[in-house]
Amino acid sequence: MATATKRATAAQRFWAKVEPRDRDACWLWRGAVSKSRRGAFWLDGRQVPAHRFAYELAEGALPAGMKVVQMCGETLCVRRDHLVARPVEDVDCVLRRGEEEAKA
């Protein structure tokens, strides 16, 4: 009799690609990386930001108009207590300001 093979859940696949560290250190994503150097996770045939998936695993669906920001500044960090939801307008404003400062 053939046994059915269990497929890993999305959460299991996700956590298999995370390198947890000690204390307050970032938990680094070790899977695919996007062009913007952010973690990329395949879910239901589409690519989603790894830090957003980590946030939604812990908190549920992200409300419309919100983005997940890595407060530690590490683009590959998926540690929940380093992630915060912010309004899109606030995040885009900060990103633009950072780009302008980098050009100066």
N, C-alpha and C positions, 0 to 999 in steps of 0.2 A: 504494500500500500504506500503510495506516495504521500509525503508530508508537505504541507504548504509552507513555503518559506515566508517568514515575517519580514515585511518591509519596515525599514526604520522610519520613525515619524520625522516630521520636519524638525522638531526640536532636537531629536537625537542626532540627525544629520548636522544641524547647526552646531551643537555643543562639541561634536567630534572635531570641529575645525577651530576651536578656541583654545588658546594657551593661557590658562589661569595662572596668576602670579600671587605672591604674598601681599599681605597687608593692604595698603592703599594703592598698590601698583595697578596699572592698566591690565586688562585681560585682552590680549591681542588676537585679532582675527587672522587665521592662517590659511584661509580658503582663497577664492578668486578675489582679485583686486580690480577695481574700475580704473578708467583713465584718470580720474580725479584722485586716485590713490586712497580710495575708501573701500572697505570690505564689501563684497558683492555676493549675495546668496541667491541661489535659484529656488524659486517657490512657485509651484503650479505653472511651470513653463515660462516664467518671467523672472527677471533679475530684480532683487530688492536690496536696498542698502542694509548691510549686516547690522549696523548699530540701530537702525530703525526696527529690524526684526527682533533684536534683543530687547529693546524697550517694549515692544508690543507683546512679547512673550510674558513679560512681568506685569504690564499695566493694562493690557487689552488694546483694542484698536485706537490708533491715534486720531483725534478729532480733526475734521477738515480745517484747513488753514493753519496747521501746526507742522513744525519740522522738529526732528530730534537733533540735538546738538551735543557734541562730545566736549564737556566742560574742561576736560584735561588737555584738550588741544591735540591729542593723538588721533589721527584719522583712522587708525585700525582698531581703536578701543571699542569693546562691546560690553564693558563692565557696567551693569545697571546703575550703580550709584555714581557713575561718571556721566550719565546721560540725563538730559533734561529736555522737555518739550517746550518749544517757544513758538510764538506766532511767526509765520513766514516773513512778514514785513520786517520784524526785528532782526531775524537771521540774515536776510538779504542785505539790510542796511549795514550790519556789522561786517559782512563779507566784502561789500563794496568799499567800506572804509579801510579795511585791511589791504585790499588791492591797491587803493590810492596811496596808502602809506608806503607800500612796497615799491611803488614806482618813483616815489620822491627821493 
